[in-house]
């Protein structure tokens, strides 16, 4: 019998990709206004330079394990009480400036002061643009009180809490919030799923995991023996990881829950 639902946060309930895209659009437009550079091409350049730089730091393996992507590095502060996060806190100011400097450089723009300005502008724009999917609140409204709800998110506690602070309506729905950076390992490591189960005092067959990422949410749930629901809003192709269920929008979850109830009765 399903008693609880674990939800991923980014690009499952929060539309993080749109927030990042709009922050890039606004920041690159500042550059376009000053230097007549194509804002979309500049965004592409900065994204690529950021990915390459991010992978070059000693913290990269840690960020991979915890689940912190390069674009979170462009706006997170990482004020967490942990040696690796302290290293990230030291690295990110230079990382941000260098990403924008190298991105601008690809378009023949050499202006360190302006690169520093854009590096500060991007975090401001990202904080200003939190997007939640339209169906998130209506689905959570219907689930609250009928099931225990747990938020299971990869990332830095400081950064994930910031995302929740700027979308405060989400927090009251959840009985527990588990952030990989606070636990010490991220999805798909089964131990974080087992930790979440222990917090709710439930067994693995009493829970559904809902998430958008096959390689973290779905793979991790499978490894932990938890049924998984892949929310695939953008018709992504499947890989070798097979979810128990696939949906295009969150309200399809109710059909799955009803079918599981029928199975139990029979």
C-alpha positions in Angstrom: 0.0 0.0 0.0 1.4 3.4 -1.0 1.7 5.7 2.1 4.1 8.3 0.9 5.4 10.0 -2.2 9.0 11.3 -2.6 9.3 14.3 -5.0 12.4 15.6 -6.7 12.6 19.4 -6.7 14.4 20.8 -9.7 12.5 20.4 -13.0 9.9 18.2 -11.3 8.1 20.8 -9.1 10.4 23.8 -9.7 11.0 24.8 -13.4 14.7 25.3 -12.8 15.7 25.1 -16.5 13.4 28.0 -17.3 14.7 30.1 -14.4 18.3 29.6 -15.6 17.4 30.3 -19.2 15.6 33.5 -18.3 18.5 34.6 -16.1 20.9 34.1 -19.0 18.6 35.9 -21.4 18.3 39.0 -19.1 22.1 39.0 -18.4 23.2 38.5 -22.0 20.9 41.3 -23.1 22.9 43.7 -20.9 26.0 42.6 -22.9 24.0 43.0 -26.2 23.0 46.5 -25.2 26.6 47.5 -24.6 28.5 45.6 -27.2 26.0 44.6 -29.9 26.8 40.9 -29.3 24.2 38.3 -30.2 22.7 37.4 -26.8 21.9 33.8 -27.6 25.4 33.1 -29.0 26.9 34.7 -25.9 24.8 32.5 -23.7 26.0 29.5 -25.6 29.6 30.5 -25.1 29.2 31.3 -21.4 27.5 27.9 -20.8 30.3 26.0 -22.6 33.0 27.9 -20.8 31.3 27.4 -17.4 31.0 23.7 -18.0 34.6 23.3 -18.9 35.9 25.5 -16.0 33.6 23.7 -13.5 35.0 20.3 -14.5 38.6 21.6 -14.0 38.2 22.3 -10.3 39.2 19.9 -7.5 35.6 20.1 -6.2 34.2 18.6 -9.4 34.0 15.0 -8.2 32.2 16.2 -5.0 29.7 18.3 -7.0 29.0 15.2 -9.2 28.4 13.0 -6.2 26.1 15.6 -4.5 24.5 16.7 -7.7 25.4 20.4 -8.2 25.5 21.5 -11.8 27.7 24.2 -13.4 24.9 26.7 -13.7 24.1 26.4 -10.0 27.8 27.3 -9.4 27.1 30.5 -11.3 24.6 31.8 -8.7 24.9 29.7 -5.5 26.8 31.0 -2.4 27.5 27.6 -0.8 27.5 28.9 2.8 27.4 25.3 4.1 29.4 24.0 7.0 31.5 21.4 5.2 35.1 21.4 3.9 34.1 20.8 0.3 31.4 23.5 0.4 33.9 25.9 1.9 36.2 25.2 -1.0 33.3 25.9 -3.4 32.6 29.1 -1.6 36.2 30.2 -2.3 36.2 29.0 -5.9 32.8 30.4 -7.2 33.5 34.1 -7.3 36.5 33.6 -9.6 34.6 30.9 -11.5 31.7 33.2 -12.2 33.9 36.0 -13.4 36.1 33.8 -15.5 33.1 32.1 -17.2 31.7 35.4 -18.3 35.2 36.8 -19.2 35.9 33.7 -21.4 32.4 33.8 -22.9 32.8 37.5 -23.8 36.3 36.8 -25.1 34.9 34.4 -27.7 33.1 37.3 -29.2 36.2 39.6 -29.2 35.1 41.5 -26.1 37.9 42.1 -23.6 36.4 43.9 -20.6 37.2 42.4 -17.2 35.2 45.0 -15.3 32.1 44.3 -17.4 32.6 40.5 -17.0 32.6 41.0 -13.3 29.4 43.0 -13.5 27.7 40.3 -15.5 29.0 37.6 -13.1 27.1 39.5 -10.3 24.1 40.3 -12.5 23.3 36.6 -13.3 22.7 35.5 -9.6 20.4 38.6 -9.1 18.4 37.6 -12.2 18.2 34.0 -11.2 16.9 34.9 -7.7 14.3 37.2 -9.3 13.0 34.5 -11.6 11.7 31.4 -9.7 9.3 29.4 -11.8 7.0 26.6 -10.5 5.2 24.3 -12.9 1.5 25.2 -13.1 0.4 21.7 -12.0 2.7 21.5 -8.9 0.4 23.2 -6.4 -2.9 21.6 -7.6 -1.3 18.1 -7.4 0.3 18.7 -4.0 -3.1 20.1 -2.7 -4.8 16.9 -3.6 -2.1 14.7 -2.1 -1.6 16.5 1.1 -3.3 14.8 4.0 -3.8 11.5 2.0 -0.1 10.7 1.7 3.1 11.6 3.5 5.1 13.8 1.3 8.9 14.1 1.2 11.1 16.3 -0.9 14.3 14.5 -2.0 16.7 16.9 -3.7 20.3 16.9 -4.8 22.4 19.9 -4.2 23.9 22.3 -1.6 21.7 22.8 1.4 22.3 26.6 1.2 21.3 26.7 -2.5 18.4 24.4 -2.3 17.1 26.3 0.8 17.5 29.5 -1.2 15.3 28.0 -4.0 12.7 27.1 -1.4 12.9 30.5 0.3 12.0 32.3 -3.0 9.2 29.8 -3.6 7.9 29.6 0.0 4.5 28.2 -0.9 6.1 24.8 -1.6 7.6 24.1 1.8 4.4 23.5 3.9 3.4 20.6 1.8 6.3 18.4 2.9 6.6 16.3 6.0 10.4 16.0 5.5 12.9 17.7 3.2 16.1 15.8 2.4 19.0 17.6 0.7 21.9 15.5 -0.6 24.6 18.0 0.6 23.3 17.7 4.1 23.1 13.9 4.0 26.6 13.5 2.4 25.6 11.5 -0.7 23.3 12.3 -3.6 20.8 10.4 -5.8 21.3 7.8 -7.4 23.1 6.5 -4.3 20.5 4.2 -2.7 21.6 5.2 0.8 19.9 8.6 0.5 16.6 6.9 -0.4 17.0 4.5 2.6 17.6 7.6 4.8 14.4 9.1 3.5 12.4 5.9 4.2 13.8 5.9 7.8 12.6 9.4 8.4 9.1 8.5 7.5 9.4 5.0 9.2 8.2 3.3 6.0 9.2 0.3 3.9 10.4 0.6 0.3 7.1 -0.9 -1.1 5.1 1.8 0.6 6.6 4.7 -1.4 6.6 6.1 -4.9 9.5 8.3 -6.2 8.6 11.0 -8.7 11.3 12.8 -10.7 12.5 14.1 -14.0 16.0 12.6 -14.1 16.5 9.0 -15.2 20.1 8.9 -14.0 19.4 10.2 -10.5 15.8 10.0 -9.4 14.8 6.9 -11.3 18.0 4.9 -11.1 18.4 5.7 -7.4 14.8 4.6 -6.7 15.3 1.4 -8.6 18.5 0.6 -6.7 16.7 1.2 -3.5 13.8 -1.1 -4.5 11.3 1.8 -4.7 8.7 2.2 -7.5 9.5 5.1 -9.7 7.5 7.6 -11.8 9.4 9.5 -14.5 7.9 12.9 -15.3 8.8 13.4 -18.9 7.3 16.8 -19.9 9.5 17.4 -22.9 9.4 14.0 -24.6 13.0 13.1 -23.7 14.2 9.8 -25.0 14.6 6.9 -22.6 18.0 5.4 -22.0 18.9 2.1 -20.3 17.2 3.1 -17.1 13.6 2.0 -17.1 11.1 3.6 -14.8 8.0 1.7 -13.4 5.8 4.5 -14.8 6.1 7.4 -17.2 3.9 10.5 -17.2 3.8 13.8 -19.2 2.2 15.9 -16.5 1.9 15.6 -12.7 -1.8 15.0 -12.5 -1.3 11.6 -14.3 0.0 10.5 -10.9 -3.5 10.0 -9.6 -4.2 7.3 -12.3 -1.1 5.4 -11.1 -2.2 5.7 -7.5 -5.7 4.4 -8.3 -4.3 1.5 -10.3 -2.1 0.5 -7.4 -5.0 0.6 -5.0 -7.0 -1.7 -7.4 -4.0 -4.2 -7.5 -3.9 -4.3 -3.7 -7.7 -5.1 -3.5 -7.3 -7.8 -6.0 
